[in-house]
């Protein structure tokens, strides 16, 4: 599988099953589609809390960096990015961005 194919597959799923979110970043607001889900009980380790959520985004068109303490607006609610993003690479190219948000 190529990185372009992986991104295309993710974006199809986001378009069909994702939801609209707003990323409030240092360089301005960005609208995006994302998968948002709660944490599973076995994922609650370290600093993670039960009300934290995972947000998955496509890297396409992402020119502004996402960092800890940025905000993601989910269904009208401001959620703070808790950690720097987990960027999934395929053949050294970003194919997915995973965030943990709280709020």
Backbone as a printed PyTorch tensor [residue, N CA C, xyz], in Angstrom:
tensor([[[  0.8480,  -1.1710,   0.0000],
         [  0.0000,   0.0000,   0.0000],
         [  0.8970,   1.2390,   0.0000]],

        [[  0.5280,   2.1900,  -0.8160],
         [  1.2930,   3.4370,  -0.8780],
         [  0.7270,   4.4380,   0.1170]],

        [[  1.5060,   5.4370,   0.5120],
         [  0.9810,   6.4860,   1.3980],
         [ -0.2400,   7.1870,   0.7880]],

        [[ -0.1990,   7.4710,  -0.4980],
         [ -1.3390,   8.1420,  -1.1420],
         [ -2.6060,   7.2900,  -1.0470]],

        [[ -2.4660,   5.9890,  -1.2260],
         [ -3.6060,   5.0750,  -1.1240],
         [ -4.1520,   5.0520,   0.3060]],

        [[ -3.2530,   5.0090,   1.2950],
         [ -3.6740,   4.9940,   2.7010],
         [ -4.4300,   6.2750,   3.0620]],

        [[ -3.9380,   7.4040,   2.5970],
         [ -4.6100,   8.6880,   2.8720],
         [ -5.9670,   8.7250,   2.1900]],

        [[ -6.0220,   8.2480,   0.9600],
         [ -7.2830,   8.2320,   0.2170],
         [ -8.3310,   7.3660,   0.9300]],

        [[ -7.9100,   6.2110,   1.4260],
         [ -8.8290,   5.3290,   2.1590],
         [ -9.3290,   6.0090,   3.4350]],

        [[ -8.4220,   6.6530,   4.1810],
         [ -8.8060,   7.3580,   5.4020],
         [ -9.7920,   8.4760,   5.0880]],

        [[ -9.5150,   9.2450,   4.0580],
         [-10.3860,  10.3660,   3.7220],
         [-11.7700,   9.9160,   3.2770]],

        [[-11.8630,   8.7740,   2.6020],
         [-13.1870,   8.2300,   2.2480],
         [-13.9700,   7.8810,   3.5110]],

        [[-13.2970,   7.2440,   4.4700],
         [-13.9550,   6.8840,   5.7200],
         [-14.3550,   8.1300,   6.5180]],

        [[-13.4770,   9.1200,   6.5520],
         [-13.8050,  10.3650,   7.2600],
         [-14.9990,  11.0570,   6.6190]],

        [[-15.0440,  11.0750,   5.2940],
         [-16.1600,  11.7180,   4.5950],
         [-17.4790,  11.0150,   4.8990]],

        [[-17.4380,   9.6830,   4.9930],
         [-18.6490,   8.8990,   5.2180],
         [-19.0400,   8.8170,   6.6850]],

        [[-18.0560,   8.6130,   7.5680],
         [-18.3610,   8.3010,   8.9630],
         [-17.8240,   9.3200,   9.9680]],

        [[-17.0580,  10.2970,   9.5120],
         [-16.4630,  11.2660,  10.4310],
         [-17.4270,  12.3750,  10.8070]],

        [[-16.9150,  13.3400,  11.5320],
         [-17.7060,  14.5110,  11.8960],
         [-16.8560,  15.7540,  11.7210]],

        [[-17.5280,  16.8950,  11.5780],
         [-16.8220,  18.1540,  11.4110],
         [-16.2780,  18.6210,  12.7530]],

        [[-15.0310,  19.0880,  12.7360],
         [-14.4060,  19.6870,  13.9030],
         [-13.6930,  20.9580,  13.4480]],

        [[-13.3600,  21.7960,  14.3980],
         [-12.5710,  22.9950,  14.1180],
         [-11.3050,  22.9280,  14.9370]],

        [[-10.1730,  23.0750,  14.2730],
         [ -8.8830,  23.1290,  14.9590],
         [ -8.5470,  24.5950,  15.1780]],

        [[ -8.3880,  24.9860,  16.4260],
         [ -7.9830,  26.3540,  16.7500],
         [ -6.4790,  26.3260,  17.0010]],

        [[ -5.7310,  26.7420,  15.9800],
         [ -4.2850,  26.6660,  16.0250],
         [ -3.6830,  28.0610,  16.1040]],

        [[ -2.4070,  28.1190,  16.4140],
         [ -1.7220,  29.4050,  16.5350],
         [ -1.8460,  30.2310,  15.2630]],

        [[ -1.8470,  29.5830,  14.1010],
         [ -1.9150,  30.2950,  12.8300],
         [ -3.3220,  30.5630,  12.3390]],

        [[ -4.3450,  30.2050,  13.1010],
         [ -5.7260,  30.4210,  12.6920],
         [ -6.5480,  29.1500,  12.7750]],

        [[ -7.8560,  29.2940,  12.5840],
         [ -8.7720,  28.1630,  12.6750],
         [ -8.7970,  27.3660,  11.3700]],

        [[ -8.9490,  26.0440,  11.4990],
         [ -9.0080,  25.1460,  10.3470],
         [-10.1760,  24.1910,  10.5480]],

        [[-11.0370,  24.0940,   9.5420],
         [-12.1350,  23.1310,   9.5740],
         [-11.6150,  21.7910,   9.0620]],

        [[-12.0720,  20.6910,   9.6530],
         [-11.6050,  19.3670,   9.2420],
         [-12.6720,  18.3220,   9.5350]],

        [[-12.5190,  17.1660,   8.9050],
         [-13.3290,  15.9940,   9.2230],
         [-12.4740,  15.1150,  10.1110]],

        [[-13.0970,  14.4610,  11.0890],
         [-12.3340,  13.6430,  12.0340],
         [-13.1900,  12.5010,  12.5590]],

        [[-12.5030,  11.4390,  12.9900],
         [-13.1330,  10.4100,  13.8080],
         [-12.9140,  10.8440,  15.2470]],

        [[-13.9560,  10.8420,  16.0340],
         [-13.8430,  11.1760,  17.4530],
         [-14.4370,  10.0190,  18.2330]],

        [[-13.6840,   9.4940,  19.1890],
         [-14.2050,   8.3990,  20.0070],
         [-13.6440,   8.5040,  21.4130]],

        [[-14.3590,   7.9250,  22.3490],
         [-13.9020,   7.9000,  23.7320],
         [-12.7570,   6.9210,  23.9140]],

        [[-12.1530,   7.0010,  25.0790],
         [-11.0550,   6.0920,  25.4110],
         [-11.6290,   4.7570,  25.8690]],

        [[-10.9770,   3.6800,  25.5000],
         [-11.3640,   2.3560,  25.9700],
         [-10.7540,   2.1370,  27.3570]],

        [[-11.3820,   1.3560,  28.2100],
         [-10.8560,   1.1570,  29.5630],
         [ -9.3930,   0.7220,  29.6030]],

        [[ -8.9850,  -0.1410,  28.6640],
         [ -7.6000,  -0.6120,  28.6900],
         [ -6.6030,   0.4490,  28.2000]],

        [[ -7.0960,   1.5610,  27.6620],
         [ -6.2250,   2.6470,  27.2090],
         [ -5.9570,   3.6770,  28.3090]],

        [[ -6.6710,   3.5760,  29.4110],
         [ -6.5610,   4.5630,  30.4830],
         [ -5.3440,   4.2920,  31.3480]],

        [[ -4.2070,   4.7110,  30.8550],
         [ -2.9510,   4.5490,  31.5920],
         [ -2.2740,   5.9090,  31.7030]],

        [[ -1.3760,   6.0320,  32.6350],
         [ -0.6270,   7.2850,  32.7870],
         [ -1.5430,   8.4550,  33.0700]],

        [[ -1.4140,   9.5120,  32.2850],
         [ -2.1810,  10.7430,  32.4840],
         [ -3.5340,  10.7510,  31.7880]],

        [[ -3.9100,   9.6650,  31.1240],
         [ -5.1860,   9.6280,  30.4230],
         [ -6.3340,   9.4840,  31.4050]],

        [[ -7.4480,  10.1530,  31.0950],
         [ -8.6380,  10.1280,  31.9480],
         [ -9.8250,   9.5680,  31.1560]],

        [[-10.8440,   9.1420,  31.8890],
         [-11.9980,   8.4930,  31.2720],
         [-12.7060,   9.3960,  30.2630]],

        [[-12.7410,  10.7020,  30.4820],
         [-13.4400,  11.6120,  29.5730],
         [-12.5780,  12.0960,  28.4080]],

        [[-11.3240,  11.6770,  28.3450],
         [-10.4800,  12.0270,  27.2090],
         [-11.0300,  11.3550,  25.9590]],

        [[-10.7160,  11.9380,  24.8070],
         [-11.1650,  11.3690,  23.5430],
         [-10.0130,  11.3040,  22.5570]],

        [[-10.1100,  10.3530,  21.6500],
         [ -9.1480,  10.2400,  20.5560],
         [ -9.7520,  10.8990,  19.3280]],

        [[ -8.9420,  11.6600,  18.6250],
         [ -9.3620,  12.3320,  17.3970],
         [ -8.3870,  11.9140,  16.3010]],

        [[ -8.9150,  11.4100,  15.1970],
         [ -8.0840,  10.9970,  14.0670],
         [ -8.3690,  11.9140,  12.8860]],

        [[ -7.2970,  12.4610,  12.3070],
         [ -7.3820,  13.3950,  11.1870],
         [ -6.5240,  12.9190,  10.0280]],

        [[ -6.8530,  13.3940,   8.8510],
         [ -6.0100,  13.1650,   7.6820],
         [ -4.9170,  14.2330,   7.6550]],

        [[ -3.7270,  13.8880,   7.1810],
         [ -2.6670,  14.8850,   7.0730],
         [ -2.7870,  15.7530,   5.8180]],

        [[ -3.6960,  15.4260,   4.9080],
         [ -3.8200,  16.1670,   3.6490],
         [ -4.1340,  17.6330,   3.8850]],

        [[ -3.3940,  18.4670,   3.2020],
         [ -3.6330,  19.9000,   3.2900],
         [ -3.2950,  20.5040,   4.6320]],

        [[ -2.7040,  19.7450,   5.5070],
         [ -2.3830,  20.2190,   6.8550],
         [ -1.0820,  21.0020,   6.7880]],

        [[ -1.1890,  22.3190,   6.7090],
         [  0.0160,  23.1510,   6.6320],
         [  0.3480,  23.7690,   7.9850]],

        [[ -0.6420,  23.8280,   8.8680],
         [ -0.4140,  24.3890,  10.2030],
         [ -0.1610,  23.2390,  11.1710]],

        [[  0.8540,  23.3910,  11.9820],
         [  1.2160,  22.3550,  12.9410],
         [  0.2160,  22.3050,  14.0930]],

        [[ -0.1200,  21.1090,  14.5220],
         [ -0.9580,  20.8980,  15.6940],
         [ -0.0240,  20.5490,  16.8400]],

        [[ -0.2620,  21.1420,  18.0070],
         [  0.6100,  20.8800,  19.1500],
         [ -0.2300,  20.7680,  20.4180]],

        [[  0.3990,  20.2430,  21.4620],
         [ -0.2590,  20.1920,  22.7710],
         [ -0.6970,  21.6020,  23.1410]],

        [[ -1.8360,  21.7040,  23.7970],
         [ -2.4700,  22.9370,  24.2590],
         [ -3.2470,  23.6740,  23.1720]],

        [[ -3.2230,  23.1860,  21.9110],
         [ -4.1310,  23.7220,  20.9030],
         [ -5.5350,  23.2480,  21.2630]],

        [[ -6.5350,  23.7720,  20.5710],
         [ -7.9240,  23.4420,  20.8730],
         [ -8.5980,  22.8080,  19.6680]],

        [[ -9.4150,  21.7970,  19.9280],
         [-10.2700,  21.1870,  18.9060],
         [-11.7040,  21.3920,  19.3720]],

        [[-12.5310,  21.9950,  18.5230],
         [-13.9410,  22.1900,  18.8560],
         [-14.7160,  21.0110,  18.2770]],

        [[-15.3250,  20.2320,  19.1820],
         [-16.0840,  19.0400,  18.8100],
         [-17.5220,  19.2480,  19.2510]],

        [[-18.4310,  19.2830,  18.2880],
         [-19.8600,  19.4830,  18.5760],
         [-20.0700,  20.7050,  19.4600]],

        [[-19.3620,  21.7910,  19.1490],
         [-19.5150,  23.0440,  19.8740],
         [-18.7690,  23.1250,  21.1940]],

        [[-18.0340,  22.1070,  21.5400],
         [-17.3260,  22.0760,  22.8210],
         [-15.8170,  22.1660,  22.6130]],

        [[-15.1690,  23.0910,  23.3170],
         [-13.7170,  23.2470,  23.2230],
         [-13.0100,  22.1320,  23.9840]],

        [[-12.0990,  21.4550,  23.3060],
         [-11.3150,  20.3810,  23.9080],
         [ -9.8340,  20.6900,  23.6780]],

        [[ -9.0330,  20.5650,  24.7160],
         [ -7.6140,  20.8750,  24.6100],
         [ -6.8250,  19.6380,  24.1930]],

        [[ -5.9020,  19.8290,  23.2650],
         [ -4.9990,  18.7550,  22.8570],
         [ -4.0340,  18.5170,  24.0130]],

        [[ -4.0290,  17.3100,  24.5410],
         [ -3.2560,  16.9950,  25.7400],
         [ -1.7850,  16.7040,  25.4790]],

        [[ -1.4860,  16.0910,  24.3530],
         [ -0.1190,  15.6900,  24.0320],
         [  0.1840,  16.0980,  22.6060]],

        [[  1.4610,  16.1640,  22.2590],
         [  1.7990,  16.3900,  20.8570],
         [  1.2050,  15.2690,  20.0260]],

        [[  0.8240,  15.5500,  18.7840],
         [  0.1700,  14.5460,  17.9460],
         [  1.0270,  13.3120,  17.7150]],

        [[  0.3440,  12.1940,  17.5600],
         [  0.9840,  10.9460,  17.1380],
         [  0.7700,  10.8680,  15.6320]],

        [[  1.8260,  11.1100,  14.8770],
         [  1.7400,  11.1000,  13.4190],
         [  2.1540,   9.7170,  12.9320]],

        [[  1.2290,   9.0480,  12.2540],
         [  1.4850,   7.7120,  11.7240],
         [  2.1320,   7.8720,  10.3490]],

        [[  3.2850,   7.2080,  10.1690],
         [  4.0270,   7.2940,   8.9210],
         [  3.9450,   5.9860,   8.1570]],

        [[  3.9120,   6.0920,   6.8530],
         [  4.0030,   4.9400,   5.9620],
         [  5.0240,   5.3250,   4.9020]],

        [[  6.0940,   4.5750,   4.8300],
         [  7.1840,   4.9020,   3.9030],
         [  7.6800,   6.3370,   4.1400]],

        [[  7.8030,   6.6920,   5.4330],
         [  8.3070,   8.0020,   5.8720],
         [  7.3970,   9.1800,   5.5200]],

        [[  6.1470,   8.9240,   5.1550],
         [  5.2050,   9.9950,   4.8430],
         [  4.0250,   9.9250,   5.8100]],

        [[  3.5700,  11.0720,   6.3320],
         [  2.4170,  11.0710,   7.2320],
         [  1.1600,  10.5940,   6.5110]],

        [[  0.4440,   9.6490,   7.1380],
         [ -0.7940,   9.1350,   6.5630],
         [ -1.9820,   9.2910,   7.5190]],

        [[ -1.7240,   9.6990,   8.7470],
         [ -2.7880,   9.8280,   9.7560],
         [ -2.2310,  10.6390,  10.9170]],

        [[ -3.0960,  11.4480,  11.5400],
         [ -2.7270,  12.2000,  12.7300],
         [ -3.6930,  11.8070,  13.8430]],

        [[ -3.1480,  11.3200,  14.9390],
         [ -3.9540,  10.9330,  16.0970],
         [ -3.7040,  11.9170,  17.2320]],

        [[ -4.7910,  12.3910,  17.8330],
         [ -4.7090,  13.3260,  18.9530],
         [ -5.4440,  12.7510,  20.1560]],

        [[ -5.0500,  13.1640,  21.3460],
         [ -5.8160,  12.9280,  22.5630],
         [ -6.2610,  14.2960,  23.0420]],

        [[ -7.5810,  14.4580,  23.2230],
         [ -8.1190,  15.7480,  23.6640],
         [ -8.8990,  15.5700,  24.9600]],

        [[ -8.9900,  16.6610,  25.7010],
         [ -9.7200,  16.6600,  26.9770],
         [-10.6240,  17.8900,  27.0180]],

        [[-11.8420,  17.6620,  27.4750],
         [-12.7480,  18.8030,  27.6320],
         [-14.1460,  18.4960,  27.1870]]])
